[in-house]
Structure formats: structure tokens, C-alpha cells
Amino acid sequence: MGKLADLASIKTANSDSFVYTPPDAAFNAPRILVKVSMAYEAPHPATVSLPVLAAVLRGLRRASPVGRILIVDGSIGEGDIHERFEQHGLTDILDREMRLSDSEELVLTRYLNTSPQPAKYDDLLAPAYIQEFDCAISVAPLKRTLVDGQPLISGSTKNLYELFPRHHYHGSIPNSRAKLYNPDANTVLPDVYFSVGWHFAGAVIDLTDFYDSPDDKPDHAEGVSRHVGKVVWGDDMVAVDDAACRTAGIDVPDYLTHIQKLRGD
């Protein structure tokens, strides 16, 4: 998909009037996978806000009235993801055909890295449902943290990190995915996209508030956010992340530009 087509597919709305239009793959889909960002105790913008997520789920339900919708995230550190789901109120907005799961409870498979220039991995281990389900979307806030003095932008592409099993990618740090940050996330993220990310039919960025941290912590409870009041979504997660950065008034990270170049955008 070319750059102009990517931009044309992007939608933006005010957070308080957001009505989600799902990708074509969601319509009458028997099974839909939603990767959310809710692994931290802190509320939005460390995590997705419940009103935006509820709007996404309503949109998916309109598109697929009887489909099974599985909402997944992965634990971080010592936290339990099911406790986080309940803490943030997600359990209260589910209908009878919606389920929650820890990504590490799912059956895993290897995804070939289709990049013409792999940086580190020839393949990555992740849940088989990503390719087996009829539609998968990524729903995340937009964050900027500083890692070793360098900015790391986390959006719908970086949101995929919690899909990877810690028992395989922890490195020397227990309960982590340290290998995916070596040499750094900016280097590894194109491999993540070309192995797993391209299977996703759409993405949503909750830009009600933009998380802008002065350090490497992605979960401050307060004091690091800037109100934007927008939601950005579309059928291409790289284009969505690009547009969200521009909407927030920050530089588009090099890893997104690199992915776009490798795709021939």
C-alpha cells in the first residue's frame, strides 16, 4: 500500500464522540482477536482508557453480531493480567461472546520474519490465534519514554510485545522480555512487524491523553500526560502509528520509517 493510500485509510475523531469503524475483515467474522494495552496498574494514558476500548468493542460487535471476540494482553513484571483487566473495569463491559485471556496461556507457533532485511530474528514465537483468527486488531495508547537517553515511541506496533512469551524472551531478567530490547526496541520492532504485525487487520490509538515520560518508566500514574482528545484508527498499524505521532505533534520514530521503506511505501 502506498503512502497516499495509507493516509487516506486513516480516521481521526474526538475521543468523546468516537465511533469505531472496524476493518473489512471484522464484518461477520466468526473470531476476532483484540490485543489491548492494559498491563499496568496506572490508568490512561499508561493504559487504554475504558471509554475508548468500549467504543472499539461496540464497533466490533456491530460488525460481527454473533462472533467470538477474544481480548488479550500479557503480564509485565510480577503483575497478573487478569487482575489488571478487572482493575481497569474491562470485565464489566463484556457481552456473552467476549472473553479475556493472558497471551501466555495461548498455544504458540513460530512466525517467519518476512522482512527483506531482518535485523535480529528469522522468526518469532507468538500465539497461533494471530493468524488463525479471522481478524486481529491492536488497541493502544501513544507513549514516549526515554531509554538510555533515546526516545522510544510505543503505539499499536510496540503493543505487540506482550504477545511474546516471557519464558522464551526473558534473557537474564526474570519476568521480562529483555531479548526483545537487545540491542534496542527500535532495532527489533521491524522484525516484530514483519513476523507478527502484518497479520493484524487494523489498529486503534487512544490519544485522549499522550504519555510523555522524562525517563524509561511507561507507567507513571500522573504528571507525564498531555491532553490531545483524539482517537486515531485505520487498517494499517504502521500508518496508524505514523498518523498518531503527527496528531500528537511528535517526530515519527525511525523504526516506523524503516518499516515503511522496507514495504516500499
C-alpha positions, -999 to 999 in steps of 0.1 A, spaced: 0 0 0 14 34 -10 18 63 13 -12 83 0 -34 52 3 -22 47 39 -31 83 48 -65 81 31 -73 50 52 -67 68 85 -96 81 105 -95 106 134 -122 116 158 -126 134 191 -124 109 220 -158 119 234 -176 113 201 -155 83 189 -175 57 169 -153 28 157 -154 17 121 -138 -18 120 -117 -32 91 -134 -52 65 -121 -84 80 -142 -79 111 -175 -79 93 -193 -112 101 -160 -126 113 -165 -158 134 -135 -150 156 -118 -116 164 -86 -111 184 -81 -78 202 -47 -71 216 -52 -44 242 -27 -24 263 -38 -28 299 -9 -45 317 0 -15 340 -17 -5 372 -18 31 362 -48 44 342 -48 60 308 -25 71 292 -3 44 307 -31 20 295 -60 23 271 -90 42 285 -121 22 292 -144 45 272 -123 42 240 -120 4 244 -157 1 250 -163 20 218 -140 -3 199 -158 -34 212 -192 -19 203 -179 -13 168 -167 -49 165 -200 -62 178 -219 -42 153 -197 -57 126 -199 -92 139 -232 -97 159 -225 -133 169 -187 -136 165 -164 -146 193 -142 -117 205 -111 -126 225 -93 -97 242 -57 -105 252 -28 -89 269 4 -102 285 16 -98 321 45 -74 329 68 -79 358 50 -95 387 16 -83 377 -13 -106 369 -31 -96 337 -65 -109 348 -62 -86 379 -54 -57 356 -84 -65 334 -107 -64 365 -90 -33 380 -95 -12 349 -131 -23 345 -128 -44 314 -147 -73 329 -178 -50 333 -182 -42 296 -181 -77 281 -210 -93 264 -217 -131 264 -195 -138 234 -164 -118 246 -136 -135 266 -104 -124 282 -71 -142 281 -35 -139 292 -14 -142 260 9 -166 277 -20 -190 282 -24 -194 244 -10 -220 221 22 -207 204 36 -210 169 66 -196 151 61 -167 127 86 -163 98 101 -129 96 91 -117 61 114 -86 62 138 -83 32 164 -72 58 159 -90 92 177 -71 119 179 -99 146 152 -126 143 145 -150 114 113 -160 132 94 -151 164 73 -172 188 38 -159 194 2 -171 198 -12 -191 169 -45 -172 172 -30 -142 155 -30 -160 122 -58 -184 129 -85 -158 138 -104 -141 111 -95 -106 123 -69 -92 147 -66 -56 158 -42 -38 182 -56 -11 206 -31 10 225 -23 45 239 6 65 225 37 68 247 71 83 246 97 71 271 135 76 272 156 45 271 194 51 275 187 87 266 170 78 233 132 82 228 111 51 224 77 56 209 51 30 218 19 27 198 0 -1 182 31 -18 168 50 -18 201 18 -30 218 25 -64 202 55 -70 226 32 -85 253 22 -113 229 56 -128 230 62 -154 258 85 -143 286 98 -179 292 114 -176 257 124 -140 255 133 -131 292 171 -131 288 189 -126 321 160 -107 336 131 -129 350 95 -119 342 107 -97 313 110 -98 275 146 -84 277 158 -101 245 133 -80 225 151 -49 238 186 -61 228 203 -42 212 172 -19 215 135 -20 207 139 5 178 161 -22 161 139 -51 169 104 -36 161 107 -40 123 113 -77 129 82 -78 151 61 -61 124 73 -83 96 67 -115 116 35 -108 135 24 -72 129 14 -77 92 -12 -102 102 -32 -75 120 -62 -61 100 -63 -28 119 -52 -7 148 -66 20 172 -45 46 191 -62 61 221 -49 97 221 -73 111 247 -40 119 265 -4 115 253 20 98 277 53 117 276 78 104 302 110 121 313 125 86 320 122 50 309 90 43 330 59 36 309 35 35 338 37 68 359 2 73 374 2 110 368 22 141 359 35 129 325 5 133 302 -7 159 277 -43 161 267 -49 156 230 -85 144 230 -84 123 198 -86 87 186 -67 76 155 -75 43 137 -73 25 104 -65 -7 86 -27 -5 87 -10 -3 121 22 14 108 2 41 91 -19 45 123 11 49 145 26 74 120 -6 94 120 -9 93 158 26 107 162 18 136 138 -15 142 156 4 144 189 29 167 174 59 145 178 85 131 154 77 98 137 102 72 150 129 58 128 115 22 131 82 32 115 100 50 87 122 19 82 92 -4 81 76 18 55 108 18 34 111 -19 36 75 -23 25 81 0 -4 56 26 8 
